[in-house]
Amino acid sequence: PAVYEKAPADYPNPFKDPSLGARVKFDVNISEKRTAVVDALFDQLITFQLDNLKNATKAVHEAEAALAKKDNAEARALVKEARDLIAAMPITEEQASSPEIAGAFSGGKQKGARQAELEQQWAAFARERYAQAQAKAEQALKLAR
């Protein structure tokens, strides 16, 4: 709570604003079921793909900067597609909580075959999507110049 005293006046404070609690829906049971899955997803999509992710987002930012100077509808559509590719998830929220997937991540420090298979699929998914996103953003940049 003390950290909020140093925050800007308009910064949300969950200790003073009861409406925040009504807007945040946190289910500890769902969280507990899929914590290991979410951790693995983060690693496979972000941690281990950081260079690819940075390249894709850099290309998007460059295209957006060019579009700010010279608008182009086709280029804007490509940038949107690129952003959607970057934000894509290889599994749904429901799948992450499913016994089939969540169960693959309950083996402790030793990875099981199913966990390794899923992680490889997710890493490939990320590499593919980030490469596609970068290509679309670079195409958008060419159109905006």
Contacts in CASP RR format, 6 or more apart in sequence:
PFRMAT RR
TARGET T0000
AUTHOR 0000-0000-0000
METHOD contacts of the structure
MODEL  1
PAVYEKAPADYPNPFKDPSLGARVKFDVNISEKRTAVVDALFDQLITFQL
DNLKNATKAVHEAEAALAKKDNAEARALVKEARDLIAAMPITEEQASSPE
IAGAFSGGKQKGARQAELEQQWAAFARERYAQAQAKAEQALKLAR
1 15 0 8 1.000
4 11 0 8 1.000
4 13 0 8 1.000
4 15 0 8 1.000
4 16 0 8 1.000
7 13 0 8 1.000
12 20 0 8 1.000
13 20 0 8 1.000
14 20 0 8 1.000
14 21 0 8 1.000
14 24 0 8 1.000
30 97 0 8 1.000
33 97 0 8 1.000
33 102 0 8 1.000
34 96 0 8 1.000
34 97 0 8 1.000
34 102 0 8 1.000
36 102 0 8 1.000
36 105 0 8 1.000
36 106 0 8 1.000
37 91 0 8 1.000
37 96 0 8 1.000
37 97 0 8 1.000
37 101 0 8 1.000
37 102 0 8 1.000
37 105 0 8 1.000
38 96 0 8 1.000
40 105 0 8 1.000
40 115 0 8 1.000
40 118 0 8 1.000
40 119 0 8 1.000
40 122 0 8 1.000
41 89 0 8 1.000
41 90 0 8 1.000
41 91 0 8 1.000
41 96 0 8 1.000
41 122 0 8 1.000
43 119 0 8 1.000
44 119 0 8 1.000
44 122 0 8 1.000
44 123 0 8 1.000
44 126 0 8 1.000
45 53 0 8 1.000
45 89 0 8 1.000
45 90 0 8 1.000
45 122 0 8 1.000
45 123 0 8 1.000
45 125 0 8 1.000
45 126 0 8 1.000
46 53 0 8 1.000
48 123 0 8 1.000
49 123 0 8 1.000
49 126 0 8 1.000
49 127 0 8 1.000
49 130 0 8 1.000
52 126 0 8 1.000
52 127 0 8 1.000
52 130 0 8 1.000
52 131 0 8 1.000
52 134 0 8 1.000
53 86 0 8 1.000
53 126 0 8 1.000
53 130 0 8 1.000
55 130 0 8 1.000
55 134 0 8 1.000
56 82 0 8 1.000
56 85 0 8 1.000
56 86 0 8 1.000
56 130 0 8 1.000
56 131 0 8 1.000
56 133 0 8 1.000
56 134 0 8 1.000
56 137 0 8 1.000
57 86 0 8 1.000
59 82 0 8 1.000
59 133 0 8 1.000
59 134 0 8 1.000
59 137 0 8 1.000
59 138 0 8 1.000
59 141 0 8 1.000
60 79 0 8 1.000
60 82 0 8 1.000
60 83 0 8 1.000
60 86 0 8 1.000
60 133 0 8 1.000
60 137 0 8 1.000
62 137 0 8 1.000
62 141 0 8 1.000
63 75 0 8 1.000
63 78 0 8 1.000
63 79 0 8 1.000
63 82 0 8 1.000
63 137 0 8 1.000
63 138 0 8 1.000
63 140 0 8 1.000
63 141 0 8 1.000
63 144 0 8 1.000
64 79 0 8 1.000
66 75 0 8 1.000
66 140 0 8 1.000
66 141 0 8 1.000
66 144 0 8 1.000
66 145 0 8 1.000
67 75 0 8 1.000
67 76 0 8 1.000
67 79 0 8 1.000
67 140 0 8 1.000
67 144 0 8 1.000
69 144 0 8 1.000
70 144 0 8 1.000
70 145 0 8 1.000
71 144 0 8 1.000
72 140 0 8 1.000
72 143 0 8 1.000
72 144 0 8 1.000
74 140 0 8 1.000
74 143 0 8 1.000
75 139 0 8 1.000
75 140 0 8 1.000
75 141 0 8 1.000
75 143 0 8 1.000
75 144 0 8 1.000
76 140 0 8 1.000
78 136 0 8 1.000
78 137 0 8 1.000
78 139 0 8 1.000
78 140 0 8 1.000
78 143 0 8 1.000
79 136 0 8 1.000
79 137 0 8 1.000
79 140 0 8 1.000
81 133 0 8 1.000
81 136 0 8 1.000
82 132 0 8 1.000
82 133 0 8 1.000
82 134 0 8 1.000
82 136 0 8 1.000
82 137 0 8 1.000
82 140 0 8 1.000
83 133 0 8 1.000
85 129 0 8 1.000
85 130 0 8 1.000
85 132 0 8 1.000
85 133 0 8 1.000
85 136 0 8 1.000
86 129 0 8 1.000
86 130 0 8 1.000
86 133 0 8 1.000
88 125 0 8 1.000
88 129 0 8 1.000
90 121 0 8 1.000
90 122 0 8 1.000
90 125 0 8 1.000
90 126 0 8 1.000
91 101 0 8 1.000
91 122 0 8 1.000
95 101 0 8 1.000
96 102 0 8 1.000
101 118 0 8 1.000
103 114 0 8 1.000
104 112 0 8 1.000
104 114 0 8 1.000
104 115 0 8 1.000
104 118 0 8 1.000
105 115 0 8 1.000
107 115 0 8 1.000
111 119 0 8 1.000
END
